[in-house]
């Protein structure tokens, strides 16, 4: 198989016209540029604000679209660093231009199956609240009453109440 793929590639290129061969080489170059970009910027905080990429093979230029003016400025300042990192991965880009994404554009983000499943499963697991008895309410009030800050006291009371309600529901289900 290792010998077959390069031989098949050469056979296809040899049979192609000069125009078609140039198109194929441009497509391979585009693939390499996008791969190098993903290796350098995917998973970074800067990469999270990139909404699109466009490679122009005629000028060997990569146009990067960012979702905010501040990210355009940030990526513009980092473009030489990104170019150097892409060069180390075998891709030599002449220039990187950073532009603001058009207003109203929302990129199509691909969600992983795990993330999509986690979002739906967390919604399904939300159980209805089971009210506490007056004795439990009184005990809860006694536990949080020493706290002087009213906001902190209320927040802790709400958290403890939710925890108790959750324990009661899970206890009833078993």
N, C-alpha and C positions, 0 to 999 in steps of 0.2 A: 504494500500500500504506500510506503514511503517513496518508492520509485515511481509509482503510478501517477500521483498527483502532479509532481513537477513535469513529467512527460506529457500529461494531458493538457496542462497549462500551455506548454510550448507548442503543442499541436494546434490548440485553439488560436493562439497568437499568430502562428505562422500562416494560418488560413484566413485570418482577418485582414480587411483592407487597412490602409494606413490611417484613415480617419477612425475606424472602429478600434484599432490598436491604441491610438492616442486616448480614446474614451476609456478603454479598459485600464490603461496606466493611470489615468486621472482618478478613476474609481478606486484603484488600489491605493493611491496616494491619499485620497480622502479617508479611506478606512484606517490607514496608518495614523493620520492626523487625529481622528476621533478617538482611536484607541489610546494614543499617547496622552491626549487631553484627559481622558477618563482615568488613566493611571496617575496623572499628576494632580488632578483637581477633584475627582469624585470622592465624596465623603468628607470634604473639607467644608469649613463654614463659608468660604467664598464660593465654592462649587454649588452649595445649596441655594445660592441666589442667582445662578445662571439659568436663564429660561430657554436659551437656544444657542446653537452653534451653526455657522455656515462657513465652509471652506471654499475659497476661490482659487482653483488650481492655476488659472492664468497668471495671477500675481503672487501665488504662493502665500496667501493671506488668510488668516482665520478671523472671522467676525464673531464676537462673543456678545450675546444679549444678556443684560442684567436687569433685575427687577426693581432697582431703585437707583436714584442719582448717587447716593453715597457708595453704592456697590460699583457703579460705573467708575467713580474716582478711585476706589480701592483696587479694583482689578486693573485699571490703567496704570497705577503705580507699580503693580506687581507683574505687569506683562513681560518684562525682560527676565524676571526670575522664572516665570512659567515657560517662556521660550527656551531658557537654558535647561530647565528640567525636561522639556520635551525633546530637546536636542540630545540629551543623555540617553533617551529612549529610542534614538535613531530617526527622529523627525526634525528636519530643519525648516522652520517656518520663517519667512522673510519679515512678517509683521503680524501683530495681533491688534485688532481694533476692538474697542469695547463700546457698545452702544446701549442706550436705554430701550427697553422693550416698549412697544407701542402701548398707549393707555388702553386699559380694558382687556389686555391679553392675559389669559390664564393658561399656563403650560399644562399639558397633560402629564401628570406625574404617575408613574407606574408604581402601584402599591404591591408589595409582596403579599403572597397568599397568607403568610403568617401574620402580617400586620392587619390585613383585612379580617382574618379570622379572629384575631384578638379584639378588634373593635366590636364585632358583632357578638362575640361571646361575653364581653364585659357588659353589654347592654342586656343580654339575656339573663345574666346572673343577678341583676339588681332585683332584690326581693322587696316585697311590700313591707312597710314598717309595722312592727307589732308593738302596740302601745305598752308602756310600762305600767305596772300597778302603782297605786298611791304610795305604798310602802317603799317600792324601788325608787320612785321619784324623790321621796323624802331622804332616803339614804344617799342618793346621788347629790342632792342639794347640800347635805351635810359634808360630803367629801370635798366639794369645790368651794364651800363658804369661806375657808381661811384665805383664799386668794383675794388680794385687795384690788387689783386691776379688774374693772368690770368687763372689759373686752376680752381679756385673757380668760377670766372666769367663765364667761358665756361660751367662748370657743371650746374650752376644755369640757364643759358640761355637754355641749352638742356632740363632741367626739366620743365621750364616754357613753352617752345615751345611744348613739348609733352602734357602738360596739356591743352594748348590752342587748339591743334589739336584734342585732345580727346573731349573737349567741343564742338567744331565745328561739329564733326562727330555725337555725341549724339544729338545735336540740329537739325541736318538735318534729323535724323531718327524719330524724334517725330513730 
